[in-house]
Amino acid sequence: MDFPAIIIYIVPILAVWAGFGFAWFTKPKNNDNVKLLLAFSGAFLLALTFFELLPEVYNGHNPKTIALYILGGILMQVFLEFFSKGAEHGHMHVHLKENKFPVLLFVSLSIHALVEGVPIHGNDSILYGIIIHKIPIAIILSIFLLNSNLKLSTTLLFIGAFSLMTPLGSYLSTIPWVKGYGYLFNSLAIGVFFHISTIILFESAQGHAFNLRKLVVIILGIGIAFFI
């Protein structure tokens, strides 16, 4: 089914605030379950990229050009992580100054969110993947911000502005000039998805039991993506 445009814009915002609400009300001490959800989201998003986006961008376009943009997306995400320190895939190694809005973290996360919003229009399956990806990321980001030296108002401003970035990317993709080169922007998004998904899936985990649970949720994520 094709979702109405309003759904495409609102649901990613709600996903971010749902993650923040979960972090605010539960204040989780053990992040293992969040990491499992993150592993599921990584597998789900990666599988959707293979099943949905890759065939679409390669259909009728120069394969080398597409590959170049996919590699460009990977390199762009690597560059962004110099500033975000891996927040896009659940790592928070940023040192925030007291009561200073983390501009570099916000800009890097916002560029990432803008790019991931571009392929949503016309591909409802990717919307599912983005939502499932955003919730655990928002939880981890919110835990980090709430435990930092930032004022609550600054944290709320950060979360609120960040939640708008993916819908903004979806809106920009409807502009005729951008839409005309949509397959190239989608190729960039594929590179971004490849990078963050593989980092999530192949990062080291502690304990054999957690590794087994992680393998199960990864297989589950791929399986669900296949049947959507």
Helices and strands as residue ranges (DSSP letters): H 5-26, H 32-48, I 49-53, H 54-58, H 63-84, G 87-89, H 103-117, G 118-120, H 124-146, H 152-163, H 165-172, H 176-180, H 182-202, H 208-227
